[in-house]
Amino acid sequence: MAKRAYNFNAGPAALPLEVLEQAQAEFVDYKGIGMSIMEISHRSKEYEQINDETQELLKELLGVPAGYKTLFLQGGASTQFSMIPLNLLTPGRTAGYVATGSWANKAIKEAKLIGEVAIAASTEADGYRRMPKPSEIHVDDNWAYLHITSNETIGGVQFHEYPDTGKVPLIADMSSDILCRPIDVSKFSLIYAGAQKNLGPSGVTVVLAREELLAESPKNVPTMLRYDTHAKANSLYNTPPAYSVYMVNLVLKWIKAKGGVAAIEQYNREKTDLIYQAIDNSGGFYKGLVDRDSRSIMNITFAIEDEALEKQFLKEAQEAGFIGLKGHREVGHMRASTYNAVPRESCAALAEFMADFQRRNG
Ligand SMILES: *Cc1c(COP(=O)(O)O)cnc(C)c1O
C-alpha cells in the first residue's frame, strides 16, 4: 500500500486515493486507445464524452434544475473575479458584494476595476470572525447581481444560510465548499469554483450558471473572457485543460459512489466534529478563531494562546506526519482543511494528536 500523508493542505489539496489509483491505471493507455488523455485531441470522441459526462455528473450531484449550463474554464477562480463583472456588470449598473474575508475582498477589488460596486454587508468590524446573517445583507432591486463567498478558505467561516435576493441574481464563489453539502441551486444564478480544493486538481474552474446569463456578453469583452464564447462552444472554444477535467470526472464519480452529496455532508460533519470537539473540550487550551455558528466544515482555524507552544505544536505535528496545518500568512495560527477527499482517519488522528499534545503541555 502507498504511504499516504495526513494531508490537510488548503489547496491544491487531498484527492481520493481511489481516484488517484484509477487515474494511474488509465494513465498510459486510456480505455485501450494506446494513449493517455493528455495525448489526444480535445475534439476526439473520448474527450467529448468526458466533457459531456462531467457536466451531467455535476448537475446530477448538485440537483441542478433545467436551464443551467456548466462551463470548464481556465485562469482559476481568480479569473472569475474579473469575468463576472466584465460580462454582467454593464455600464451604469451597480453590483453588490458581501465582504467576508480575503477571497471576497479579492473579488471586490477586481470588480471595482470594472464597474460600480456596493458593499451589501461587511464583517470587517468583527475581524471576519463570522458570516453575516441574511437579514444583515442589504440588496437593492436594481443591482446587476449580489456576490457572496460561500466559504472563506483562509478565515474558516462558511455561510450556513444563504441570502434571498429575489430577482437580483445571486452569484457565489464556492471554490472551497462546492459539493460539501446539498444546496438549493435554484437560489443561485451563477456558482463558480476553482477545482483544486473540492473537485480535483488545479487547472480547471467550473462555472455553473443560468443559460440566459451566459447567452450574450457585452460587445467589447475579449473573446476568451466572454461567457458566450465558452457556452456556445460547449467549453471547447480553445484547448481545454483536458486532464484536469478528466480528474474532476473521476472525483464526481467517487462522490456518487459514496452516496452523493448528502452522504458526503454527513461524512464531513463527522470528520470536523472530531476536530472541533478537540478544540471545544480543551478547556481553552485550543481556541477556535471564528464564531461557532459560522464555523466551516472545510477549513478549521484555531490557535494556542502561548506563541512558543503554538510553534512547538506545528513542529511536532509535522514530525508526526501532519501536512498543511500552518495557518495562512494573513491569519496565522493553525488551519486544518478537511475537504471531501480528506479521510476520517486523518481527522481522527489529528484530534488524537491535539489531545495528546495538550496532555503533555497543558
Ligand atoms: C482558492 C480560492 C480562490 C482562488 O482560486 P484560484 O483557482 O487559485 O484562482 C478563490 N476563492 C476561494 C474561496 C478560494 O478558496
The ligand as an SDF file (V2000), in Angstrom:
LIG
                    3D

 15 15  0  0  0  0  0  0  0  0999 V2000
   -8.5680   29.2530   -3.6660 C   0  0  0  0  0  0  0  0  0  0  0  0
   -9.6960   30.1910   -3.7900 C   0  0  0  0  0  0  0  0  0  0  0  0
   -9.7710   31.1270   -4.8300 C   0  0  0  0  0  0  0  0  0  0  0  0
   -8.6660   31.2860   -5.8590 C   0  0  0  0  0  0  0  0  0  0  0  0
   -8.6280   30.2150   -6.7020 O   0  0  0  0  0  0  0  0  0  0  0  0
   -7.5700   30.1640   -7.9140 P   0  0  0  0  0  0  0  0  0  0  0  0
   -8.0900   28.9890   -8.6710 O   0  0  0  0  0  0  0  0  0  0  0  0
   -6.2190   29.9630   -7.3130 O   0  0  0  0  0  0  0  0  0  0  0  0
   -7.6720   31.4290   -8.6610 O   0  0  0  0  0  0  0  0  0  0  0  0
  -10.8730   31.9470   -4.8910 C   0  0  0  0  0  0  0  0  0  0  0  0
  -11.8560   31.8700   -3.9880 N   0  0  0  0  0  0  0  0  0  0  0  0
  -11.8220   30.9850   -2.9550 C   0  0  0  0  0  0  0  0  0  0  0  0
  -12.9470   30.9370   -1.9790 C   0  0  0  0  0  0  0  0  0  0  0  0
  -10.7420   30.1220   -2.8350 C   0  0  0  0  0  0  0  0  0  0  0  0
  -10.6940   29.2340   -1.8310 O   0  0  0  0  0  0  0  0  0  0  0  0
  1  2  1  0
  2  3  1  0
  2 14  2  0
  3  4  1  0
  3 10  2  0
  4  5  1  0
  5  6  1  0
  6  7  2  0
  6  8  1  0
  6  9  1  0
 10 11  1  0
 11 12  2  0
 12 13  1  0
 12 14  1  0
 14 15  1  0
M  END
$$$$
